[in-house]
Amino acid sequence: MKIAVLNGSPKGQISVTMQYVHFLERKFPGIEFKFFDVALKIKKLEKDDKAFQEIIAEIAAADAVLWAFPLYFLLVASQYKRFIELIFERNVTASFRGKPAAVLTTSINFFDYTAHNYIHAICDDLQMNYFGSYSAEMNDLMKSRERQRLKTFGELFIMAIKDGTPSIRNNKPLIAPDVVFAAEKITPVETEGKKVLIVVDDAAEGSNLFQMVERLRQTFSPAAELVQLKDIDIKGGCLGCVQCGFDNVCAYEGKDGFIDFFNQKIKTADILFFAGSVHDRYLSSLWKCYFDRSFFNGHIPVLPDKQIGFVISGPFSQIYNLREIFEASVEMQHAGLVGFVSDDMGSPAEINVALQNIASRSAIQSKLGYIQPPTFYQVAGTKLFRDAVWSRLRVVFQADHRYYKEHGMYNFPQKNYKWRIINSTLVLLTKIPAVRREFIKRMKTEMIKPCANVVKKTEPRV
Ligand SMILES: Cc1cc2nc3c(=O)[nH]c(=O)nc-3n(C[C@H](O)[C@H](O)[C@H](O)COP(=O)(O)O)c2cc1C
C-alpha cells in the first residue's frame, strides 16, 4: 500500500509535522509513504508544469493521500494553499477523485479546527474519500499516550483504505453568485480625519469585486485609499523560520516591500477593509500570504482600536468557516468588526445598502472608539498564547514575552490572592451542612448583588 504525503510545511523535511508522519512510517513498515514537499517547492511547481504533473501522477498511483501540514494563521500556509489552487487551475482534480484522504496537522491548537474544516471541504470538493483529521499539539510525540493515539489513528486510516469505507460528505459544492453588481445611491460618509484604507486582491476591472470596492471607496469623503496586494513587492510566503520571535525582525527585512507596507500603511490606518474573491474555500493564496507574513509581529494585537471590514466576491455566505476565521482574526487584533459584504448576500440593491451600511458603521464606530466585547475567540486565544509564551515558547518568542509582561497579560488566576482567600474560606465553610443550606438559599440573590449595585448607582446619560 502506498500513501502520498503532501507536506504543507514551508520548511520541507525539517518539519515538526514530518516527524509525526515518520512516526507512522516506523509504526507501519508495510506501508510505503511517499513524501512530496509541495509547500517548500511551490515556486518550482508553479513554473515547471512537468514537475507538478509528476507529483499528480504519483498521487493518482497512490492508494491514499495524507494531507500533512502545520497550522498557519488558522489555515494552511500560503504555499500549500497555492498548491491546492493549482490542482483546480490545472484541472487535475480527477487524480484525487475517490481517493481515501486523511489530515494530520501539528500546531499549538490555536484554531486548528478551522484549518481542518478547510481541508475537509477541499477533500469534499475534490470528491475524495475523506477519512478524518488528526490535530497533534507540536509536542505530543513526546507523550506515550499521544503516540498510542496517533498509532490508532494510523491503524484506523489503513483499515478504512483497505475496506474502502465511504466518507461522510460535510460540504456541499459551492454555488457561485450570479448577481451583476452596479453602484447606486451613494450617500457620502465623512471620514472626519480618519484614515480609510482598502486592500484588495483579484479586482479585475469590471468585476463585481472591482465595482463593490469602488462603490465603497467613493462612499467615503474624502475617498478611501486603495491598495492592490499584487502591487506590493512580496518576494514569497512566510518561511516558518521564526527568527522574528526574538525582536520582530523578519527574515525578509530589507529584501521586499511587505514589512514597510504593513508598518506604514496597515498600522497607520484607522479603518481597514480587506477585499478579495473566494478561491476554493478561502480567499486567494496571496491574501493568505499577507496574513502569514504578518507573523513577524508575533502573537500580540498590532491593530488595536482599528475598525476592520470585509468585502468579498463569491459564495462567501456558504463558507461559514471563512467568516469564523476572519471574525477570530479581528478579535485577536483587539479591533472592531465592521461587518462582511459579499455579492452572494442578495440583490444589487441589497449589496448597495450593505456597502453603505459598513461605510457609515466603520466611521461611527471609529469616532466613538467602539470595539465589540471579546468573545470566546479572543478570550480563549489570548489565554492559549499567554500560557504557551510564558512556558515552552518563551525562548523563541522573546518579543511576545516582553510585551505580555509590559501589558499585564500574564494575568494567571492563581495570582488573584483576594479570590484565593475568599475561595478557600468559603469552600471550608460550605462543608458545614447548615452553612451550605443557607448558601444555596441565598445564592441567586447574592449572585446578582454586585451587578445590581452598579445598576442602582447608574446616572442617566447626559
Ligand atoms: C506563520 C506561522 C503561523 C502559525 N499559525 C498557527 C496557528 O494559527 N495556530 C497554531 O496552533 N499554530 C500556528 N503556528 C505554529 C505551527 O503550526 C507549529 O509550530 C507547527 O508545529 C510547525 O510545523 P512544521 O515544523 O511542520 O512547519 C504558526 C507558525 C507560523 C510560523
The ligand as a MOL file (V3000), in Angstrom:
LIG
                    3D

  0  0  0     0  0            999 V3000
M  V30 BEGIN CTAB
M  V30 COUNTS 31 33 0 0 0
M  V30 BEGIN ATOM
M  V30 1 C 3.4800 31.8740 10.2620 0
M  V30 2 C 3.0460 30.8960 11.2980 0
M  V30 3 C 1.7030 30.8230 11.6160 0
M  V30 4 C 1.2680 29.9070 12.5750 0
M  V30 5 N -0.0650 29.8600 12.8500 0
M  V30 6 C -0.5160 28.9670 13.7640 0
M  V30 7 C -1.9190 28.9150 14.0700 0
M  V30 8 O -2.7520 29.6270 13.5060 0
M  V30 9 N -2.3160 28.0330 15.0060 0
M  V30 10 C -1.4350 27.2260 15.6770 0
M  V30 11 O -1.8680 26.4800 16.5390 0
M  V30 12 N -0.1030 27.2360 15.3770 0
M  V30 13 C 0.3540 28.0890 14.4420 0
M  V30 14 N 1.6980 28.1080 14.1270 0
M  V30 15 C 2.6040 27.1130 14.7490 0
M  V30 16 C 2.9170 25.9330 13.8230 0
M  V30 17 O 1.7510 25.3860 13.2800 0
M  V30 18 C 3.6400 24.8180 14.5660 0
M  V30 19 O 4.8170 25.3110 15.1140 0
M  V30 20 C 3.9270 23.6050 13.6990 0
M  V30 21 O 4.2190 22.5110 14.5210 0
M  V30 22 C 5.1020 23.8150 12.7550 0
M  V30 23 O 5.2220 22.6480 11.9790 0
M  V30 24 P 6.3520 22.4350 10.8790 0
M  V30 25 O 7.6610 22.3830 11.6100 0
M  V30 26 O 5.9740 21.1080 10.2870 0
M  V30 27 O 6.2920 23.5310 9.8880 0
M  V30 28 C 2.1670 29.0310 13.2110 0
M  V30 29 C 3.5390 29.1110 12.8790 0
M  V30 30 C 3.9760 30.0270 11.9370 0
M  V30 31 C 5.4320 30.0920 11.5920 0
M  V30 END ATOM
M  V30 BEGIN BOND
M  V30 1 1 1 2
M  V30 2 1 2 3
M  V30 3 2 2 30
M  V30 4 2 3 4
M  V30 5 1 4 5
M  V30 6 1 4 28
M  V30 7 2 5 6
M  V30 8 1 6 7
M  V30 9 1 6 13
M  V30 10 2 7 8
M  V30 11 1 7 9
M  V30 12 1 9 10
M  V30 13 2 10 11
M  V30 14 1 10 12
M  V30 15 2 12 13
M  V30 16 1 13 14
M  V30 17 1 14 15
M  V30 18 1 14 28
M  V30 19 1 15 16
M  V30 20 1 16 17
M  V30 21 1 16 18
M  V30 22 1 18 19
M  V30 23 1 18 20
M  V30 24 1 20 21
M  V30 25 1 20 22
M  V30 26 1 22 23
M  V30 27 1 23 24
M  V30 28 2 24 25
M  V30 29 1 24 26
M  V30 30 1 24 27
M  V30 31 2 28 29
M  V30 32 1 29 30
M  V30 33 1 30 31
M  V30 END BOND
M  V30 END CTAB
M  END
